[in-house]
Amino acid sequence: MPAKPEQPLYNQALIVDLYELTMAAGYFENRYNPWSTFEIFVREMPPHRSYLVSAGLQQAVEYLLHLRFTPAEIDYLRGLPVFKHVSSEFFDFLGEFRFTGDVWAIPEGQIYFPGEPLLRVSSPIIQAQIVETFLLSTFNFQSMIATKASRVVYAAHSDGRERGVLEFGSRRAHGPEASLLAARASYIAGCMGTSNVLAGMKFGIPVYGTAAHSWTMAFPTEAEAFRAYHRVFPESTILLIDTYDVLEGARRATHLGPGIRGVRIDSGDLLRVSRQVRRILDDAGLHRAIIVASGDLNEYRIKELVDQGAPIDAFGVGTQMVTSEDAPSLGGIYKLVEQIIDGRVRYRAKFSLNKATYPGKKQVFRLVDQHQGFVKDVIGLEDDEIPEEHFTLLVPIIEKGKLIYPLPALEDIRSGFLENFARLDDRFKRFHEPETYPVRYSRKLQNLFNQLKAREVHHQ
């Protein structure tokens, strides 16, 4: 069933950099509000990354459809010194503000690469300017986390065996809302669930959790703590066994019999200890009891454990996944590419060194092989003709302020990601020296860029 856009948890109109509003006021006072198109894209790949995962569109749509300025927010803006020369009509305009433009985007769960427009906004320039900060924030963050999580899940499955990855990072995320969206992005990228209960309620993500070391420490003995937990949760008991001595903890866990679901190890030499614990469980006849490992894990450490044959069935990953610790930011940018002035299309581009941008409304054409595997991408103008077999990445989402795209359920986004990821060759997924996926600009787009650049140089 398609997902329905929800009202945001709180009003989001002032999640905006001040200069978006000063520009909006400047456009308004100068009676300049042409239809304009902006695109979000990433200029360069973050460190240690060879692909990116689209995430954040659901929140972007909810924001655009519900964007309103409240009387209290408008009163606050009126009182800012920077607006002392701005007419009251501008604030009346904010009181009636609605997004009435068009949006095209790459659907969530798709793979994309630098230079490719992730989202395209076409609207009167005041509207397009005001929404910049929120859109960048939600796409930059969720795509960053989804990409990291996909690497972690890929590491857990790197020998062909299915192992679960649980998102355990709420307490280390950069704030409560970040923890919620990180859980969502991680689930899109293949994690089996989260410890974040609100994410479970709001997004329908499976939730997982057992008990902390404090549970064990709160009882007179470890054995009493284990029995007390098993008494309340007989079908789902996974015991944390490394509070005192991990091997003794494993032996005490076996005393509860074959009904326990498994054990969790949160410290130590996970390769050596997991082998010892597996032996203890098996010797006690608990062959079905699983071993969950956690504790400062990332894709590199998980890959090592998998390569060495560690008998671990699932990994709980927190800090390094929800902060994308090795590449903690995604440099998505929002650039003006086209305007309609006096009925004529005016292309916009930057030519500054290392920061050039390409003009015009663009589309990404993904070429595929006979097995539908991804071969290469071509970034072109939206009306480009690409002769080889391909499909287009950007699809229409909002038209004249109305949602026209059936937002998929999160489960469908996740399934779509797994399918897309499988179509990307493994040589582009390697953690060490991955190959660079081929992306080029179409001849038509490159010619337009060169023409505009030559004209600009001539005018100077």
GIBEL-V69127 format. One record per pair of residues at least 4 apart in sequence whose ideal C-beta (glycine too) atoms are under 6 Angstrom apart, sorted by sequence separation. I is the first residue (numbers start at 1). J is the second residue. D is the distance in Angstrom with one decimal. If there is no record, write none. Layout:
BEGIN
I;J;D + I;J;D
END
This chain:
BEGIN
8;12;5.3 + 16;20;4.8 + 45;49;5.0 + 56;60;5.9 + 69;73;5.0 + 86;90;5.1 + 106;110;5.0 + 112;116;4.9 + 123;127;4.2 + 125;129;5.8 + 131;135;5.5 + 136;140;5.5 + 139;143;5.6 + 142;146;6.0 + 169;173;5.5 + 174;178;4.5 + 178;182;5.8 + 187;191;5.3 + 198;202;5.8 + 199;203;5.4 + 211;215;3.7 + 214;218;6.0 + 220;224;5.6 + 230;234;6.0 + 233;237;5.3 + 242;246;4.2 + 256;260;5.1 + 269;273;5.6 + 270;274;5.5 + 297;301;5.2 + 317;321;4.5 + 319;323;6.0 + 324;328;5.2 + 368;372;5.0 + 369;373;4.8 + 380;384;3.3 + 386;390;5.4 + 408;412;4.0 + 417;421;5.9 + 424;428;5.5 + 430;434;4.1 + 441;445;4.9 + 27;32;5.0 + 69;74;5.3 + 123;128;4.8 + 173;178;4.3 + 186;191;4.3 + 194;199;5.1 + 200;205;5.2 + 219;224;4.5 + 241;246;5.5 + 268;273;4.9 + 281;286;4.3 + 282;287;5.7 + 297;302;5.7 + 305;310;4.0 + 320;325;4.3 + 323;328;5.7 + 340;345;5.9 + 341;346;5.3 + 351;356;5.4 + 398;403;5.7 + 399;404;4.9 + 408;413;5.3 + 441;446;4.8 + 27;33;5.6 + 106;112;5.6 + 173;179;3.7 + 199;205;5.1 + 216;222;5.5 + 219;225;3.9 + 350;356;5.6 + 369;375;5.3 + 428;434;5.6 + 121;128;5.1 + 156;163;4.3 + 200;207;3.8 + 230;237;4.7 + 339;346;4.7 + 350;357;4.4 + 368;375;5.9 + 428;435;5.6 + 241;249;3.1 + 265;273;5.8 + 281;289;4.9 + 349;357;5.5 + 367;375;4.6 + 378;386;5.6 + 396;404;5.9 + 397;405;4.4 + 427;435;4.6 + 156;165;5.1 + 170;179;3.9 + 173;182;5.2 + 216;225;4.4 + 241;250;5.2 + 338;347;5.7 + 367;376;5.2 + 428;437;5.0 + 197;207;5.7 + 215;225;5.9 + 253;263;5.3 + 349;359;4.0 + 183;194;4.0 + 194;205;5.2 + 337;348;5.6 + 348;359;5.8 + 366;377;5.3 + 106;118;5.3 + 153;165;5.0 + 193;205;6.0 + 241;253;5.8 + 336;348;4.7 + 347;359;3.7 + 78;91;5.7 + 152;165;5.6 + 183;196;4.3 + 193;206;3.7 + 226;239;5.4 + 302;315;5.6 + 347;360;5.4 + 364;377;5.7 + 365;378;4.5 + 105;119;4.4 + 195;209;5.0 + 239;253;4.8 + 193;208;4.8 + 364;379;5.7 + 104;120;4.4 + 167;183;5.4 + 183;199;3.6 + 74;91;5.2 + 179;196;5.7 + 274;291;5.5 + 362;379;5.8 + 363;380;6.0 + 103;121;5.7 + 180;198;5.8 + 187;205;4.8 + 211;229;5.8 + 297;315;5.7 + 167;186;4.1 + 180;199;5.4 + 184;203;5.3 + 293;312;4.7 + 363;382;4.5 + 74;94;5.4 + 102;122;4.5 + 297;317;4.9 + 74;95;5.9 + 101;122;5.5 + 118;139;5.9 + 291;312;5.3 + 360;381;5.0 + 361;382;4.7 + 365;386;4.3 + 367;388;5.1 + 368;389;5.9 + 101;123;2.4 + 241;263;4.8 + 291;313;5.5 + 292;314;4.7 + 293;315;5.5 + 294;316;3.5 + 298;320;4.2 + 335;357;4.7 + 337;359;5.5 + 338;360;5.4 + 237;260;4.6 + 238;261;5.0 + 242;265;5.5 + 270;293;5.1 + 290;313;4.0 + 337;360;5.8 + 338;361;5.7 + 367;390;4.6 + 167;191;4.9 + 237;261;5.4 + 238;262;4.7 + 239;263;5.2 + 240;264;4.9 + 242;266;5.5 + 366;390;5.7 + 69;94;4.4 + 234;259;6.0 + 236;261;5.6 + 242;267;5.1 + 365;390;4.6 + 366;391;5.7 + 101;127;5.6 + 165;191;4.8 + 170;196;4.6 + 226;252;5.9 + 230;256;5.1 + 238;264;5.5 + 166;193;5.7 + 167;194;4.3 + 168;195;5.0 + 216;243;4.2 + 246;273;5.6 + 250;277;4.6 + 262;289;4.7 + 365;392;5.9 + 366;393;5.9 + 69;97;5.5 + 99;127;5.6 + 164;192;4.2 + 210;238;4.6 + 258;286;5.7 + 262;290;3.5 + 263;291;6.0 + 264;292;4.3 + 265;293;5.4 + 266;294;5.0 + 267;295;5.3 + 223;252;5.1 + 247;276;5.9 + 251;280;5.9 + 260;289;5.8 + 266;295;4.6 + 363;392;5.4 + 364;393;4.0 + 213;243;4.7 + 222;252;5.8 + 250;280;4.5 + 254;284;3.7 + 363;394;5.5 + 67;99;5.4 + 254;286;5.9 + 278;311;4.1 + 271;305;5.9 + 64;99;4.7 + 274;310;4.9 + 145;182;4.8 + 149;186;4.0 + 153;190;3.8 + 271;308;5.4 + 274;311;5.4 + 274;312;5.2 + 142;181;5.6 + 146;185;4.1 + 150;189;4.0 + 271;310;4.8 + 145;185;4.0 + 149;189;3.8 + 146;188;5.2 + 149;191;5.7 + 166;208;5.3 + 142;185;4.3 + 146;189;4.4 + 57;105;5.5 + 374;423;5.2 + 373;423;5.2 + 374;424;5.2 + 12;63;5.6 + 57;108;4.8 + 54;106;4.8 + 55;108;5.3 + 8;62;5.7 + 54;108;5.3 + 5;61;5.4 + 6;62;5.7 + 13;69;4.7 + 54;110;4.8 + 5;62;4.8 + 54;112;5.7 + 384;442;4.9 + 7;66;5.8 + 11;70;5.9 + 14;73;5.5 + 5;65;5.4 + 13;73;5.7 + 51;111;5.2 + 52;112;5.3 + 384;444;5.4 + 25;86;4.8 + 28;90;4.8 + 376;438;4.0 + 377;439;4.6 + 378;440;5.9 + 379;441;5.2 + 380;442;3.3 + 381;444;5.7 + 378;442;5.3 + 381;445;5.3 + 25;90;5.2 + 380;445;5.2 + 45;114;5.4 + 44;114;5.6 + 63;134;5.4 + 42;114;5.0 + 41;115;5.9 + 60;135;5.5 + 41;117;5.1 + 39;117;4.0 + 40;118;4.8 + 60;138;5.5 + 40;119;4.5 + 59;138;4.6 + 109;188;5.7 + 39;120;5.0 + 56;138;4.2 + 38;121;5.0 + 56;139;4.3 + 37;122;4.4 + 56;142;3.7 + 55;142;3.7 + 358;445;6.0 + 55;143;5.1 + 36;125;4.1 + 359;448;5.9 + 38;128;5.1 + 33;124;4.6 + 34;125;5.9 + 52;143;5.6 + 55;146;4.0 + 358;449;5.3 + 33;125;5.8 + 36;128;5.4 + 33;126;5.3 + 53;146;3.9 + 359;452;5.8 + 53;147;4.7 + 52;147;5.2 + 53;150;5.5 + 27;125;5.9 + 27;126;5.1 + 40;139;6.0 + 24;126;4.8 + 351;453;5.2 + 349;452;5.2 + 24;129;5.5 + 347;452;5.9 + 23;129;5.2 + 24;130;5.4 + 20;129;5.4 + 20;130;5.3 + 20;132;5.7 + 20;133;6.0 + 17;133;4.8 + 16;133;4.9 + 15;134;5.0 + 55;185;4.6 + 55;188;5.3 + 53;189;5.8 + 182;322;4.0 + 155;299;4.1 + 158;303;5.7 + 156;302;5.5 + 172;318;5.5 + 152;299;4.7 + 155;302;4.2 + 159;306;5.3 + 172;319;4.1 + 151;299;4.3 + 155;303;4.2 + 158;306;5.3 + 168;316;4.3 + 169;318;3.7 + 173;322;4.5 + 164;314;3.9 + 165;315;5.3 + 166;316;4.6 + 168;318;4.0 + 169;319;5.9 + 163;314;5.9 + 165;317;6.0 + 169;321;5.6 + 169;322;3.1 + 156;315;5.7 + 152;317;5.5 + 152;321;5.6 + 149;321;5.6 + 148;321;5.6 + 148;324;4.1 + 145;324;5.9 + 144;324;5.0 + 144;330;4.1 + 143;330;5.7 + 140;330;4.4 + 140;332;4.5 + 139;332;5.6 + 136;332;5.5 + 136;334;5.5 + 132;334;4.7 + 203;410;5.4 + 188;413;5.4 + 188;414;5.3 + 188;417;5.6 + 117;362;5.1 + 116;364;4.7 + 116;379;5.9 + 115;379;5.7 + 154;429;6.0 + 48;326;5.6 + 49;327;6.0 + 48;327;5.7 + 47;327;4.9 + 46;327;4.0 + 46;330;5.9 + 106;393;4.7 + 106;394;5.8 + 42;332;5.2 + 104;394;4.5 + 40;332;5.5 + 104;396;5.4 + 105;397;5.1 + 40;334;5.2 + 103;397;4.4 + 103;398;4.0 + 38;334;5.4 + 102;399;5.4 + 38;336;5.5 + 39;337;5.3 + 37;337;5.4 + 37;338;4.3 + 100;401;4.0 + 99;401;5.4 + 36;339;4.7 + 109;413;4.4 + 34;339;5.0 + 35;340;4.4 + 108;413;4.7 + 34;341;5.0 + 109;416;4.2 + 109;417;3.5 + 111;420;5.3 + 110;420;5.7 + 111;424;5.6 + 37;361;5.5 + 113;437;5.6 + 113;439;5.0 + 58;407;6.0 + 50;428;5.3 + 50;434;3.9 + 2;406;4.1 + 3;407;4.5 + 2;407;5.7 + 3;409;5.2 + 1;409;5.8
END
